[in-house]
Every structure is written in structure tokens, then in C-alpha cells.
Amino acid sequence: MGWYLNLIVTQSTLGAALPISAQRFAGTVVGALVGGVVGVYFASNILVFGLLVFAIGLLCAAFRVERAAYRYAGITLAIVMLVPRPEARWMIAVHRFFEVSIGIVVGLIVSAVWPERRSR
């Protein structure tokens, strides 16, 4: 199993990084939950994957969730369901959730501790 840190520093300031980090976290949670549960029964099934992306899109639209969260949910769903690995899909989903969560926290810490300097 390959572990890696998914470091995301999307903005140069903490204030700018917080909203996109929350969207990435929410999308990752949704994608990992759906992919972990459904992927157990329909691993690597492109038709089921497509239907799930559509269903997640409807859910996000109904709750007026930002498009970025929907995009991150789809990315996580694809990683969990479509990338062939020997581990169980639910385990891939858990790993992906923790990888992204750790990356978000580290990115926010870096943004807070080492903000971009304004040039004159």
C-alpha cells in the first residue's frame, strides 16, 4: 500500500484558504462515503460510477453546495471506485479521507505560519 501526503495549499492567505479547504473536505467526505459503500458491491463499474456522479450532483444542487465540493466529491469517488488496487474499496475510501484531511490541515497551517508577503 502506498501512503502519500496530499498537500493542498490553494491560496496564499489563511482567510482565502479556509473556504476552499472546507469545500474540499466536504466533497471528499461525500465521495469517500459513497465510494466506500457502493464500491464494495460495484467496484470499477463505470456505469454505476456515472450514475453516482449524477446523483451526487443532484444532491449538491438540492443543498446548494458549491461546485468545488461537487468536483472534489467526483474526484474522490473516481479514486475510490475506478483506480484498481488490492485493498477493499472501503479501506481505500478511509485512506483517501485521511490523506486529504491531513493535507488540508497541513496546508492551512502553512498558510497561517508562512503567509505570502506582499510586494511593493
C-alpha atoms as an extended CHARMM CRD file, in Angstrom:
* protein
*
       120  EXT
         1         1  MET       CA              0.0000000000        0.0000000000        0.0000000000  PROA      1               0.0000000000
         2         2  GLY       CA              1.3860000000        3.3760000000       -0.9530000000  PROA      2               0.0000000000
         3         3  TRP       CA              0.9470000000        6.2030000000        1.5330000000  PROA      3               0.0000000000
         4         4  TYR       CA              1.4280000000        9.7460000000        0.4390000000  PROA      4               0.0000000000
         5         5  LEU       CA              0.5280000000       13.1350000000        1.8080000000  PROA      5               0.0000000000
         6         6  ASN       CA             -1.9910000000       15.0590000000       -0.2360000000  PROA      6               0.0000000000
         7         7  LEU       CA             -0.7830000000       18.5870000000        0.4860000000  PROA      7               0.0000000000
         8         8  ILE       CA             -3.1050000000       21.2790000000       -0.7770000000  PROA      8               0.0000000000
         9         9  VAL       CA             -2.2490000000       24.9270000000       -0.3400000000  PROA      9               0.0000000000
        10        10  THR       CA             -4.7750000000       26.5590000000       -2.5890000000  PROA      10              0.0000000000
        11        11  GLN       CA             -4.4880000000       30.1820000000       -1.5300000000  PROA      11              0.0000000000
        12        12  SER       CA             -1.7700000000       32.4290000000       -0.2100000000  PROA      12              0.0000000000
        13        13  THR       CA             -3.5890000000       33.5350000000        2.9630000000  PROA      13              0.0000000000
        14        14  LEU       CA             -5.4060000000       31.6300000000        5.6600000000  PROA      14              0.0000000000
        15        15  GLY       CA             -8.5800000000       33.6500000000        5.1090000000  PROA      15              0.0000000000
        16        16  ALA       CA             -8.5890000000       32.7520000000        1.4240000000  PROA      16              0.0000000000
        17        17  ALA       CA             -7.6710000000       29.1040000000        2.0460000000  PROA      17              0.0000000000
        18        18  LEU       CA            -10.4230000000       28.3440000000        4.5850000000  PROA      18              0.0000000000
        19        19  PRO       CA            -13.4540000000       28.3730000000        2.2400000000  PROA      19              0.0000000000
        20        20  ILE       CA            -11.8590000000       26.2000000000       -0.4420000000  PROA      20              0.0000000000
        21        21  SER       CA            -10.4940000000       23.8690000000        2.2470000000  PROA      21              0.0000000000
        22        22  ALA       CA            -13.9930000000       23.4280000000        3.6800000000  PROA      22              0.0000000000
        23        23  GLN       CA            -15.3360000000       22.6510000000        0.2050000000  PROA      23              0.0000000000
        24        24  ARG       CA            -12.5610000000       20.1470000000       -0.4500000000  PROA      24              0.0000000000
        25        25  PHE       CA            -13.1860000000       18.4810000000        2.9010000000  PROA      25              0.0000000000
        26        26  ALA       CA            -16.9620000000       18.2690000000        2.3370000000  PROA      26              0.0000000000
        27        27  GLY       CA            -16.5450000000       16.8970000000       -1.1770000000  PROA      27              0.0000000000
        28        28  THR       CA            -14.0080000000       14.3460000000       -0.0250000000  PROA      28              0.0000000000
        29        29  VAL       CA            -16.3370000000       13.1640000000        2.7470000000  PROA      29              0.0000000000
        30        30  VAL       CA            -19.2170000000       12.6810000000        0.2990000000  PROA      30              0.0000000000
        31        31  GLY       CA            -17.0710000000       10.9820000000       -2.3520000000  PROA      31              0.0000000000
        32        32  ALA       CA            -15.4000000000        8.6880000000        0.1820000000  PROA      32              0.0000000000
        33        33  LEU       CA            -18.6790000000        7.7100000000        1.8440000000  PROA      33              0.0000000000
        34        34  VAL       CA            -20.4500000000        6.9690000000       -1.4160000000  PROA      34              0.0000000000
        35        35  GLY       CA            -17.4440000000        5.2750000000       -2.9870000000  PROA      35              0.0000000000
        36        36  GLY       CA            -16.6630000000        3.2430000000        0.1180000000  PROA      36              0.0000000000
        37        37  VAL       CA            -20.1870000000        1.9090000000        0.4700000000  PROA      37              0.0000000000
        38        38  VAL       CA            -21.1560000000        1.4070000000       -3.1680000000  PROA      38              0.0000000000
        39        39  GLY       CA            -17.6450000000        0.4380000000       -4.2680000000  PROA      39              0.0000000000
        40        40  VAL       CA            -17.8270000000       -2.6750000000       -2.1160000000  PROA      40              0.0000000000
        41        41  TYR       CA            -20.5740000000       -4.0150000000       -4.3720000000  PROA      41              0.0000000000
        42        42  PHE       CA            -19.7860000000       -2.3620000000       -7.7120000000  PROA      42              0.0000000000
        43        43  ALA       CA            -16.0100000000       -1.8810000000       -7.8450000000  PROA      43              0.0000000000
        44        44  SER       CA            -14.7080000000       -0.4680000000      -11.1370000000  PROA      44              0.0000000000
        45        45  ASN       CA            -18.1810000000       -0.3390000000      -12.6970000000  PROA      45              0.0000000000
        46        46  ILE       CA            -18.1790000000        2.7110000000      -14.9500000000  PROA      46              0.0000000000
        47        47  LEU       CA            -21.9780000000        2.7620000000      -15.3640000000  PROA      47              0.0000000000
        48        48  VAL       CA            -22.5460000000        2.7940000000      -11.5990000000  PROA      48              0.0000000000
        49        49  PHE       CA            -19.8270000000        5.4110000000      -11.2650000000  PROA      49              0.0000000000
        50        50  GLY       CA            -21.5640000000        7.6520000000      -13.8020000000  PROA      50              0.0000000000
        51        51  LEU       CA            -24.9090000000        7.2640000000      -12.0610000000  PROA      51              0.0000000000
        52        52  LEU       CA            -23.3250000000        8.1010000000       -8.7140000000  PROA      52              0.0000000000
        53        53  VAL       CA            -21.6530000000       11.2380000000      -10.0760000000  PROA      53              0.0000000000
        54        54  PHE       CA            -25.0500000000       12.3190000000      -11.3980000000  PROA      54              0.0000000000
        55        55  ALA       CA            -26.7530000000       11.5120000000       -8.0650000000  PROA      55              0.0000000000
        56        56  ILE       CA            -24.1040000000       13.4210000000       -6.1060000000  PROA      56              0.0000000000
        57        57  GLY       CA            -24.6200000000       16.3510000000       -8.4840000000  PROA      57              0.0000000000
        58        58  LEU       CA            -28.3610000000       16.3190000000       -7.7760000000  PROA      58              0.0000000000
        59        59  LEU       CA            -27.6870000000       16.1420000000       -4.0350000000  PROA      59              0.0000000000
        60        60  CYS       CA            -25.2460000000       19.0540000000       -4.1920000000  PROA      60              0.0000000000
        61        61  ALA       CA            -27.7090000000       21.0960000000       -6.2560000000  PROA      61              0.0000000000
        62        62  ALA       CA            -30.5410000000       20.3610000000       -3.8240000000  PROA      62              0.0000000000
        63        63  PHE       CA            -28.4320000000       21.5530000000       -0.8810000000  PROA      63              0.0000000000
        64        64  ARG       CA            -26.9260000000       24.4410000000       -2.8850000000  PROA      64              0.0000000000
        65        65  VAL       CA            -23.3940000000       23.2050000000       -2.3070000000  PROA      65              0.0000000000
        66        66  GLU       CA            -20.5450000000       24.9650000000       -4.1100000000  PROA      66              0.0000000000
        67        67  ARG       CA            -19.4200000000       23.3970000000       -7.3840000000  PROA      67              0.0000000000
        68        68  ALA       CA            -15.9290000000       22.9190000000       -5.9970000000  PROA      68              0.0000000000
        69        69  ALA       CA            -17.2580000000       20.4900000000       -3.3670000000  PROA      69              0.0000000000
        70        70  TYR       CA            -19.0880000000       18.5610000000       -6.1010000000  PROA      70              0.0000000000
        71        71  ARG       CA            -15.8950000000       18.4250000000       -8.1550000000  PROA      71              0.0000000000
        72        72  TYR       CA            -13.8850000000       17.1050000000       -5.1800000000  PROA      72              0.0000000000
        73        73  ALA       CA            -16.5900000000       14.5210000000       -4.4430000000  PROA      73              0.0000000000
        74        74  GLY       CA            -16.3230000000       13.2590000000       -8.0180000000  PROA      74              0.0000000000
        75        75  ILE       CA            -12.5360000000       13.0990000000       -7.8530000000  PROA      75              0.0000000000
        76        76  THR       CA            -12.6310000000       11.1250000000       -4.6120000000  PROA      76              0.0000000000
        77        77  LEU       CA            -15.3440000000        8.8410000000       -5.9620000000  PROA      77              0.0000000000
        78        78  ALA       CA            -13.2330000000        8.1320000000       -9.0570000000  PROA      78              0.0000000000
        79        79  ILE       CA            -10.1500000000        7.3540000000       -6.9750000000  PROA      79              0.0000000000
        80        80  VAL       CA            -12.0880000000        5.0200000000       -4.6960000000  PROA      80              0.0000000000
        81        81  MET       CA            -14.1410000000        3.2280000000       -7.3450000000  PROA      81              0.0000000000
        82        82  LEU       CA            -12.0600000000        3.2380000000      -10.5140000000  PROA      82              0.0000000000
        83        83  VAL       CA             -8.3880000000        3.0230000000       -9.5290000000  PROA      83              0.0000000000
        84        84  PRO       CA             -7.5290000000       -0.6880000000       -9.3110000000  PROA      84              0.0000000000
        85        85  ARG       CA             -5.9210000000       -1.6210000000       -6.0000000000  PROA      85              0.0000000000
        86        86  PRO       CA             -5.7850000000       -4.8280000000       -3.9770000000  PROA      86              0.0000000000
        87        87  GLU       CA             -7.3360000000       -3.2430000000       -0.8670000000  PROA      87              0.0000000000
        88        88  ALA       CA            -11.0700000000       -3.2320000000       -0.1850000000  PROA      88              0.0000000000
        89        89  ARG       CA            -12.8990000000       -0.1730000000       -1.5370000000  PROA      89              0.0000000000
        90        90  TRP       CA            -13.9830000000        0.9240000000        1.9340000000  PROA      90              0.0000000000
        91        91  MET       CA            -10.3410000000        0.9110000000        3.0330000000  PROA      91              0.0000000000
        92        92  ILE       CA             -9.3210000000        2.9750000000        0.0010000000  PROA      92              0.0000000000
        93        93  ALA       CA            -12.0960000000        5.4430000000        0.9180000000  PROA      93              0.0000000000
        94        94  VAL       CA            -10.8560000000        5.7100000000        4.5170000000  PROA      94              0.0000000000
        95        95  HSD       CA             -7.2670000000        6.2190000000        3.3610000000  PROA      95              0.0000000000
        96        96  ARG       CA             -8.3050000000        8.8670000000        0.8520000000  PROA      96              0.0000000000
        97        97  PHE       CA            -10.3150000000       10.7000000000        3.5080000000  PROA      97              0.0000000000
        98        98  PHE       CA             -7.3460000000       10.8000000000        5.8880000000  PROA      98              0.0000000000
        99        99  GLU       CA             -4.8550000000       11.7120000000        3.1420000000  PROA      99              0.0000000000
       100       100  VAL       CA             -6.9220000000       14.6980000000        2.0530000000  PROA      100             0.0000000000
       101       101  SER       CA             -7.7700000000       15.7330000000        5.6240000000  PROA      101             0.0000000000
       102       102  ILE       CA             -4.1190000000       15.7150000000        6.6670000000  PROA      102             0.0000000000
       103       103  GLY       CA             -3.2030000000       17.6360000000        3.5090000000  PROA      103             0.0000000000
       104       104  ILE       CA             -5.8490000000       20.2600000000        4.2470000000  PROA      104             0.0000000000
       105       105  VAL       CA             -4.6750000000       20.7110000000        7.8490000000  PROA      105             0.0000000000
       106       106  VAL       CA             -1.0170000000       20.9550000000        6.8280000000  PROA      106             0.0000000000
       107       107  GLY       CA             -1.8750000000       23.3890000000        4.0410000000  PROA      107             0.0000000000
       108       108  LEU       CA             -3.8440000000       25.6010000000        6.4210000000  PROA      108             0.0000000000
       109       109  ILE       CA             -1.0200000000       25.5440000000        8.9600000000  PROA      109             0.0000000000
       110       110  VAL       CA              1.4850000000       26.5220000000        6.2660000000  PROA      110             0.0000000000
       111       111  SER       CA             -0.8200000000       29.3420000000        5.1150000000  PROA      111             0.0000000000
       112       112  ALA       CA             -1.1510000000       30.5880000000        8.6990000000  PROA      112             0.0000000000
       113       113  VAL       CA              2.5140000000       30.2850000000        9.6940000000  PROA      113             0.0000000000
       114       114  TRP       CA              4.0990000000       31.2900000000        6.3950000000  PROA      114             0.0000000000
       115       115  PRO       CA              1.7960000000       33.7820000000        4.6360000000  PROA      115             0.0000000000
       116       116  GLU       CA              2.6950000000       35.2300000000        1.2930000000  PROA      116             0.0000000000
       117       117  ARG       CA              4.4610000000       38.5670000000        1.5170000000  PROA      117             0.0000000000
       118       118  ARG       CA              3.0320000000       41.4840000000       -0.3780000000  PROA      118             0.0000000000
       119       119  SER       CA              5.4260000000       43.0120000000       -2.8840000000  PROA      119             0.0000000000
       120       120  ARG       CA              5.7550000000       46.7690000000       -3.1470000000  PROA      120             0.0000000000
